[in-house]
Amino acid sequence: MTLTVESITFDATDALTLAAWWAAQTGGVVQDEPDPAFVLVTPGPAGGLTLGFQQVASPTPGKNRVHLDCSVADRGAEVARLRGAGAAFVAEHRVDGFEWTVLADPEGNQFCVTSPQP
């Protein structure tokens, strides 16, 4: 028996708004849910995982323990686009030639953006 990861779920103070933000950034589709307190974003044509957003009374304090690692051909341009869409810059890192940018979505959930490695 093995596990199959079907989605990654974020706590959110406004699940529908955060789901819409992530759908716009990933090319995903917000699914019509009977309860706006839990919203799914399914992958668009480029593929990827389903993202879930569940409404909570208050956000989890501190740094999120699980985050998304996203890859894109032009990291600089994508970071600029994401910041223009409301993501906040957190940090820039480089370790042994591997570079990535840490951003936070509009509710403060951190995620990383890197370029594919050769």
N, C-alpha and C positions, 0 to 999 in steps of 0.2 A: 504494500500500500504506500502511495506517495501523495503529497499535497499538490494541488494545482492552484497557483495564485490567480484569482479572477479579477481582483481589483485592489486598489489602494484607497483607503478612506481617510478623509481629513475631518477633524472637528472644525466647525465654523459657527460664528455668531449669526451669519446670514447665508445659509446653505445655497439658496438659489442664486444669489448674486455672485458668490465665489465660484460656483459651478459654471456660471455663464462666463466669468473671466477666464477660467482655465479652458473652457471649450473654445473661446476665441483665440487663445494662445496656441493651442495644440491642433486646431482644425477638427476638434471633436464635436459631438452632438449632444446637447442637453436632452435627456429623455423626459418625457412627460411622466411625472410621478404623481400618484394620488395624494401623497403627503409632501408638501414643500419642505418639511423638516429633514428629508433624506432625498438627495438628488444624485442621479448618475450621469456621468459624461462618458459616452462610448467613443471609441476611437474613430477618427475620420479615415479617409483613403490611405493615409500614410501608415496606418496601423498604430499599435501601442496598447497599453493597458486601459481598462476601464477605471475611471476615477470616481470615487464616491464622496459625497459631502453631507455630513450629518450635523444638524443644528444642535448646539449645546448652549446652556445658559451662560457660561463664561469660558473663555479660551483657556487652554492648558498653559500654565505659566512656564517661562523659560524656553530654551531651544527645543525644537521638535526633535525627537529621537530617531524618526524615520524621515527620509527626504527623497525626492526624485532627483536622479541624475539624467540630464537631458543632453543630447548630442546634436550638433548642427554644423553644417559645412563652414559657415562664416560666423564664428563666435562673437566677434566685435559688433557686427551688424545686428545679430539677434539680441545681444545684451542691450544695445541701444533701442531696438524695437520694444523689447519687454519693459524697459524703464519708461519709455514713452507711453506704454499701456498701463502703467501704474505699479510696476514692480520696483522695489527699493534695492539699491546696491548694499551688499553686506561686506563682501571681501573679495580679493583677488588672490589666487594661490598659484605657486609653481613648485613642483617637487620632481626632481630628476627629469626635467624636460617636459613633464606633463602639466598643463595649465588648465585652470578652471575658474569660473566666476561664480560666487555665491550671491544669489538674489533672494528676496522675500516677496511673496505674493501680497495682495492688498490686506490680508488678515495676518501677515507676519510669518507665514509658513515658509521656511527656507528651502531652496532648491538650487541645484548646481547646473551650470551650462558649460559644456566643453565641446571640442571638435573631435571628430573621429581620429583615432590613432592609426598611423601607417602600419 
